[in-house]
Amino acid sequence: MALRARAEALVQDAASGTASPYVQIAFDATGAVKLVKASGLVERDAQFHDIVTRDALVDVVETLVGAGSRRFRDVLIVKPARTGGVFSYHQDSAYWDVEPKALVSCWIGLGDVPAEASCLSVVPATHTKYLEHGLYLRGRYKVPQPITRVLRRLVSMSGTGDNPEGTGGSSLAWKAKRWILADTTKYAPVLHDLQDFRIPVEALKATREVLLPVEAGDVIFFHSLLWHASGPNRTDSTRFAEIVSFMGPDAAFVGRGRGRFPLARRQTS
């Protein structure tokens, strides 16, 4: 798959320090890479732009959120083999400054992603209500809510959705965020837990989890309030997923600065 090869090249660039400035690399306690996030590839890379703006994909998006939808953000998530790069259950709209909280995301598997390779897991029918999220350290220790709210506001300053250029965020604040949540994890892995902004544990009791394994090229479309997560990659292969999120034509950016979001559909001259 051509896009998978391109993604692999981008990760190699990140390892050598020549990648996009909007790349985050987190490390585990042994110093090994456990997670790579690369934001804004659709605007910077022709192959990613071609895939994401194809009519077949945009037709589905506009069926779900309306004609004239706009691209809010995109991020490539890479989980190396045998890693603990975990995302706890959360709602994307808890991180994003867009109203109403009714965006749609496309989760594209760049290679086969079986259940043991950190496929997407969801809780059906949870997209109708927003829950206030909490911040947890080591998955168990809850950070006081006032501190959590302050940290959430700092996320807005750095560019909600890891999109400082599109959402009017500060590039300086984004670099500080990357340094704290990614770069310093090589020496203090616990700091990566500051990204664990998630649904309270008590809300997850008696829920029905559904795993969504995919084959290369499959696309999962889901609502920005749907509870979703992904576990560790327990296979011997690196797991790549490109996630692109779209807002409806009447959605409003309510965060810091002035939002600039391109139309989802490819423009012809």
C-alpha positions in Angstrom: 0.0 0.0 0.0 1.6 3.3 -1.2 0.2 5.3 1.7 1.7 2.9 4.3 5.1 3.1 2.6 4.8 6.9 2.8 3.9 6.8 6.4 6.8 4.5 7.2 9.1 7.1 5.5 7.7 9.9 7.5 8.3 8.0 10.8 11.9 7.4 9.7 12.2 11.1 9.1 10.8 11.8 12.6 13.4 9.5 14.1 16.2 11.4 12.3 14.8 14.8 13.3 13.9 15.9 9.8 10.1 15.5 10.0 7.3 18.0 10.3 7.5 20.2 13.4 4.1 18.8 14.4 5.4 15.3 15.3 5.3 13.9 18.9 7.3 10.9 19.9 6.6 9.3 23.3 8.9 6.8 25.1 8.3 4.1 27.6 10.3 3.3 30.8 13.0 1.5 28.8 13.6 4.4 26.5 11.9 2.7 23.5 9.5 4.6 21.3 5.9 3.6 22.3 3.9 6.1 20.2 4.3 8.6 17.3 1.8 11.2 16.4 2.2 13.3 13.2 -0.3 16.1 12.7 -1.2 18.1 9.6 0.0 15.7 7.0 -2.9 16.3 4.7 -1.8 19.8 4.1 1.9 19.0 3.9 2.0 15.7 1.9 0.5 15.1 -1.5 -0.2 11.4 -1.0 -2.1 12.0 2.2 -4.0 14.9 0.7 -5.0 12.8 -2.3 -6.5 10.0 -0.2 -8.4 12.3 2.2 -10.0 14.5 -0.4 -11.2 11.7 -2.7 -14.9 11.9 -3.6 -15.7 8.4 -2.2 -14.6 9.4 1.3 -16.0 13.0 1.2 -19.4 11.7 0.0 -19.8 9.6 3.2 -18.6 12.6 5.3 -21.1 14.9 3.7 -23.9 12.4 4.1 -23.2 12.3 7.8 -22.6 16.0 8.6 -23.8 17.9 5.5 -22.6 19.3 2.2 -19.9 21.9 2.5 -18.2 20.1 5.4 -14.7 21.2 6.5 -11.6 19.4 7.6 -10.9 20.1 11.2 -7.7 18.1 11.8 -5.7 15.0 10.8 -3.2 12.9 12.7 -1.2 9.8 11.9 -1.0 7.5 14.9 1.9 5.0 14.9 2.3 2.2 17.5 5.5 0.2 17.2 5.5 -3.5 17.7 5.0 -4.8 21.2 4.3 -1.4 22.7 2.0 -0.1 25.4 0.8 2.9 23.5 -2.7 3.0 25.0 -5.5 5.5 24.5 -8.1 5.2 27.3 -11.8 5.6 26.6 -12.7 9.1 25.7 -14.8 11.4 23.5 -12.9 13.4 21.0 -15.1 16.5 21.5 -13.8 16.7 25.0 -10.5 17.8 23.5 -11.8 20.1 20.7 -13.2 23.6 20.7 -16.0 23.1 18.2 -19.7 23.5 18.7 -22.0 21.6 18.3 -20.1 18.6 19.5 -21.0 16.6 16.4 -18.0 16.1 14.2 -17.2 12.9 12.3 -13.8 11.2 12.2 -12.5 8.7 9.6 -10.1 6.1 11.0 -8.1 4.6 8.1 -6.1 1.5 8.6 -2.8 1.7 6.8 -2.3 -2.1 6.9 -4.2 -4.9 8.6 -5.1 -4.1 12.2 -6.4 -7.2 14.0 -7.7 -7.0 17.6 -4.3 -7.7 19.1 -2.6 -5.0 17.0 -4.5 -2.1 18.9 -7.6 -1.9 16.8 -10.2 0.7 17.6 -12.7 -0.3 20.3 -16.0 1.5 20.9 -19.0 1.5 23.2 -22.1 1.7 20.9 -24.8 4.3 21.4 -22.7 6.5 23.6 -22.6 9.5 21.1 -25.7 11.2 22.4 -24.3 12.7 25.6 -21.1 14.6 26.6 -19.4 13.6 29.9 -16.9 15.7 31.7 -13.6 14.0 31.5 -10.9 13.5 34.1 -7.1 13.3 34.1 -5.4 10.2 35.5 -1.8 9.3 36.4 -0.8 5.7 36.0 -4.4 5.0 35.1 -5.5 5.2 38.7 -4.7 8.5 40.4 -7.2 11.2 39.5 -5.8 14.8 39.1 -8.1 17.3 40.9 -10.7 18.7 38.5 -9.7 22.4 38.8 -6.1 21.4 37.7 -7.5 19.3 34.9 -9.6 22.3 33.6 -6.6 24.5 33.6 -4.6 22.0 31.6 -7.5 21.6 29.2 -7.4 25.4 28.6 -3.7 25.1 27.9 -4.5 22.5 25.2 -6.7 25.2 23.5 -3.8 27.7 23.6 -1.5 25.2 21.9 -4.0 24.5 19.1 -7.0 22.3 19.8 -6.8 19.0 18.0 -3.0 19.4 17.6 -3.8 21.9 14.9 -2.1 25.2 15.9 -2.1 26.6 12.4 -5.8 25.9 11.7 -7.1 26.9 15.1 -5.2 30.0 15.9 -3.1 28.3 18.5 0.3 29.4 19.6 3.2 27.5 18.0 5.3 28.3 21.1 2.6 26.8 23.3 2.4 23.8 21.0 6.2 23.3 21.3 6.0 23.5 25.1 3.2 20.9 25.0 5.2 18.6 22.8 8.2 18.9 25.0 6.2 18.1 28.2 4.1 15.3 26.8 6.5 13.7 24.4 10.2 14.8 24.5 10.6 14.6 28.3 9.0 11.1 28.4 12.4 9.7 27.4 13.5 10.7 31.0 10.2 10.8 32.8 7.7 8.4 31.1 4.9 9.3 33.6 4.5 12.7 32.0 2.9 11.0 29.0 -0.1 10.2 31.4 -0.9 13.9 31.2 -2.6 13.0 27.9 -4.9 10.5 29.6 -7.9 12.9 29.6 -10.7 10.4 29.6 -14.2 9.3 30.7 -14.4 8.6 34.5 -13.8 5.0 35.4 -17.2 4.7 37.1 -19.0 5.6 33.8 -17.4 2.6 32.1 -19.0 0.0 34.4 -21.5 -2.3 32.7 -20.7 -1.0 29.3 -20.5 -3.2 26.1 -17.2 -2.8 24.3 -17.0 -3.7 20.6 -13.7 -4.3 18.9 -13.3 -3.1 15.3 -10.4 -5.0 13.6 -9.8 -3.8 10.0 -8.0 -4.8 6.9 -5.6 -2.5 5.0 -7.6 0.4 3.4 -10.7 -0.1 5.5 -12.3 3.1 6.9 -14.3 3.5 10.1 -16.5 6.6 10.4 -17.5 7.6 14.0 -19.1 10.5 15.9 -16.9 12.8 18.0 -18.9 11.9 21.1 -18.7 8.1 20.7 -16.7 6.5 23.5 -13.6 4.9 21.9 -10.2 3.6 22.9 -7.3 1.5 21.6 -5.1 -0.8 23.6 -1.5 -1.8 23.3 0.0 -3.2 20.1 0.8 -6.8 21.0 2.0 -7.9 17.6 5.4 -8.0 15.9 4.3 -5.4 13.3 4.0 -1.6 13.6 0.5 -0.3 13.6 -0.4 2.7 11.4 -3.7 4.6 11.4 -4.5 7.9 9.8 -7.4 9.7 11.5 -9.1 12.7 9.8 -11.9 14.7 11.5 -14.5 16.9 9.8 -17.0 19.5 11.0 -20.3 20.3 9.5 -20.9 23.5 7.4 -22.7 25.2 10.3 -20.2 24.2 13.0 -18.5 27.0 14.9 -14.9 27.1 16.3 -15.1 28.5 19.8 -11.5 28.3 20.9 -8.6 30.6 21.0 -7.9 32.7 17.9 -9.7 32.4 14.6 -10.3 29.0 13.0 -9.3 28.3 9.4 -10.6 25.0 8.1 -10.5 24.0 4.4 -13.4 22.5 2.6 -13.4 18.7 2.8 -14.1 18.3 -0.9 -11.2 18.8 -3.3 -11.4 22.1 -5.1 -10.9 22.3 -8.8 -9.8 25.4 -10.7 
